[in-house]
């Protein structure tokens, strides 16, 4: 009876740690033809004031680039 209890305690403490490590190792490997998940770009309007006139322009924070020209608001 004590040996079964001891075996259950050992298996209960060792198995959860081993299964977690195997899941991380398998998740890190990518297959050559696996599709990549593209995320949405982060784009916001930026504003400036010149001679009392307000202008806006889109800025792509993902690629750190301006999109288009300044537009008068």
N, C-alpha and C positions, 0 to 999 in steps of 0.2 A: 504494500500500500504506500509506504514512504517512497519507494523507488518510482512508482507511477506519478506521485505528486511532484517529486524532484524533477522527473523527466518533463512533465507538463510546465513547470516553472522555467526550466532551461529553454525549452522550445518556445515558450511564450515571450521570453526576453530576447532571444536570438533571431527568430524568424522575421519579426517586423523590421528590424534594422537591415537585414539582408535584402528583403524585397524592395525597400526604398532605394538602396544603392543600385540595384539592377535596373530599376525604372529610370533613374537619372542617366545611367550609362547608355541605355537604349534610346532615350529621348535626345541625346546630344548628337547622335549620328544621323545625317541626312542621306537619303537615297539620291542617286544621281538624277533621276527623272521626277523627283517629287515636286509638286507645284509650290511656289512660294506665295505667301500671303502678303499682298500689298496693302499697306495701311493708308488711310486718308491723309492728304496733305493738310498741314496747318496753315491756313491763309486768313489774314485779317487786313482790314482797312487801316491805313496810316493817314494822319491828317497833318496839314501844315497851314500856316497863315502867312500870306505875303501881301503887304500893303492893305491890310484889312480884309482881304479876300481869302476864303477858305478853299483849300484844295485837298483831294483825297487820292490815294493810290494803293493798290493791293500789294501786300508783301507776303511772300512765301517763306514762312519760318522753317519749313522742313529743309529747303535747299538754300536758305539765306539769300534769296534773290528777289528783286522787284518784278512785278508783273504789270505790263502795260505802262501807260503814261499818267501824269498827274491830271486829274479831272477837276474842273471848277464846280464847286457845290452850290 
